[in-house]
Amino acid sequence: MKLKRPFVLFFITTAAILVALVDADTRKAETSIPICSLEALSSPSHLPAKHVAALPTLGQTSSFSLLPNGNLSAVADGRHLQCILQLETCVNCLLSVQYATPRGFLSDLDSKLISKCDETPSSNEPCFNLEFLEPKSDQNGVRRLLDYYTRTSIWDFPGRSTLNSTTSAITIRLFMKNVILKQKLMNYLDALFPFKITVFENIEVLTGSSRPTEQESAIGFIQSPRFPDAYPRNIQKNFTIVNRNPKGFVRLVFDDFHMHFQSEMRILDSDFTELFNSRSDYRRPPALSSKADRLFVIFASHDFSQLIGFRAKYEFVDDKEWPEQPTYIDCDRHFESHGGVVSMTNYDELVHTHIDCVFLVGKFPSMSSTFDHIYLKVEEFHMQGYGMKLEVHDGMTSTSERLLFLMDAQSRSQLALKQPTTGYSSSDHTMPAFYVRLRGYLTSTSGLSIVYSQFYRWSTALCPGNGEFHCENARCIKTTLRCDTINHCGDGSDEVCSVSDDIYEHSNDNEIAGIITVVIGACLLLLLILLLLAILTRVYRNKLVFRLRREVSQLQRTPPTETDITTGPSMQTVGDRRFYVLPENQISVIEAPPTYDDALKHPSVLTGYPTPAYANPSYAQSPTEDTPTSSQAQEGPPTYTSRAQPTPSSAPPPATARRKRQQKPVERPPADTTEASSSPRPQDDSPESSEAAKDSESWV
């Protein structure tokens, strides 16, 4: 017993010392920091009192009171207080705030009335508000009160008691007045203060397996803080992705990657081998697979920030082989110009590989803010390959709204049905952009054409800027996009061009080639015309011959009718005269010319005519006396006195001799004789004059 007593006393003494040390460490860890300093009590009520505090190291907790020593009696007189406290901790640390919820002390109506401090600053009603603000990514700490990323009040979520920050710095803002007028509010303040803030390491451990359960999934995502907004400065975040199957593996594919080149990302394998480092290879990390059951991703922003950040998809698998793993070759591009075409014409090294290409079409706020819209339309998508997929998102990230998803080759008619006729227009005016992703096994780089252009709307007929073209759909684009055979306006109005002659380069070879082309074309046209004329002529002649043959055959088969005989012209003879007689509806009598026989009956010329007539010696004798004598042959024309004398009977007049000679062989039909005898003849005393008159009538 005596031996046991000293041992018991030693044990009790040691335990007391340990408890005292633990209490001392606890009191040291839970140091109390006032939100409002003593200077806040003496400063004007409309000016906030500001001060800065540094929190303890990793894993420690700090208490925050309203005033030094937790004294609330200083505000019992209804004094107005405005206090701001800025807290900072290590770069790889975050802050967790634990506070009492107001729901156990105040009703929802009272909470709404008490929290209206900013809306009713001149009111004397009791008011209290406690806010936690996080700085913007482009600010190193809180320099101005309005420069904050998030602004969370304890009244926003009355049932929540914990708030975790996204960065290593946080600002506490307190406002209160006339709190003594409401006892419920005083009771809540006694329970609220002091509240606690704990510093913890910015590490995220993600576990799972290839067989998903209700609590765990086989697929998950990691992303930069505040994604898709800009990540904070001076922050470090570690991701540990662990497959619960010790023989399993982890695959990692980045959907988004847009970091500042001075920021850093490292990816480590299960054996801590570095697989990727953005400092040495600034690009979107390739698709990676672990050697064992885990991967490590370490992100450090340093003193820089950038829009978007990163986002990656991880997957737990049991097989190490990855047949569809995208190639290591980088094919991502960022199109920031005022217009152009997205294609794969310059990626021949990607043929016969699995590709995963991300195209960002748009601009960042650092560029000109005049062109606040982006036009985009898929004009062609019939790429050769297996499992080709094309997706278009309205925004700069993969989490933006998806507008279009295409699988395998698409015809133009199919594309017209799956997207608007006028294409897509970005909805975000501050940062207009499109996220385009192409995946699959590629066998040919042709078959992809995506047209895009930056524009802004302008209602008048002319754009205000220099070098700008006004489309018919009230869009203004750059003039350099006109007349390039690409529809950048969306309605085709930029391709309606009047081409001038001076834009072409003339040469002798071109002129000769043009002349030869014109000559050959003219010859071919002439030959074609001649061929057509020959064909038409042959057809017309065949038709004409056929028609004539048909008419002749009809006439041969049909005898002439009495009507045809009476309606046609006829010839009638009256004495020695013949006349054309037309039908009654065309009454007309035309004397026919004399026949040859009538012409031979022409009488001799009368001697009384002033112009002498000459006798033809060949007709002056009878047929037996055709050969004239020498005296007759040499005899000249008779004198005027001899012509006045009567002609002797031995030499009859030439006309009479010709008539007597021709009357012998001529035999007239009886009808003509009857008509001649019955026709009246003029009476004359001399036989010569009567004979001459008869011959004269025969000519008439």
Secondary structure, 3 states (H helix, E strand, C coil): CCCHHHHHHHHHHHHHHHHHHHHHHHHHHCCEEECCCCHHHHCCCCCCEEEEEECCCCCCEEEEECCHHHCCHHHCCCCCEEEEEEEECCCCEEEEEECCCHHHCCCHHHHHHHCCCCCCCCCCCCEEEEEEEEECCCCCCCCCCCCEEEEEECCCCCCCCEEECCCCEEEEEEEEECHHHCHHHHHHHHHHCCEEEEEEECEEEEEECCCCCCCCCCEEEEECCCCCCCCCCCCEEEEEEEECCCCCEEEEEEEEEECCCCCEEEEECCCCCEEEECCCCCCCCCCEECCCCEEEEEEECCCCCCCCEEEEEEEEECCCCCCCCCCCCCCCEEECCCEEEECCCCCHHHCCEEEEEEEEEECCCCCCCCCCEEEEEEEEECCCEEEEEEEEEECCCCCCEEEEEEECCECHHHHHHHCCCCCEECCCCCCCEEEEEEEEEECCCCCEEEEEEEEEECCCCCCCCCCEEECCCCEEEEHHHCCCCCCCCCCCHHHCCCCCHHHCCCCHHHHHHHHHHHHHHHHHHHHHHHHHHHHHHHHHHHHHHHHHHHHHHHHHHCCCCHHHHHHCCEEEEECCEEEEECCHHHCCEEECCCCHHHHHCCCCCCCCCCCCCCCCHHHCCCHHHCCCCHHHHCCCCCCHHHHHCCCCCCCCCHHHHHHHHHHCCCCCCHHHHHHHHHCCCCCCCCHHHHHHHHHHHHHC
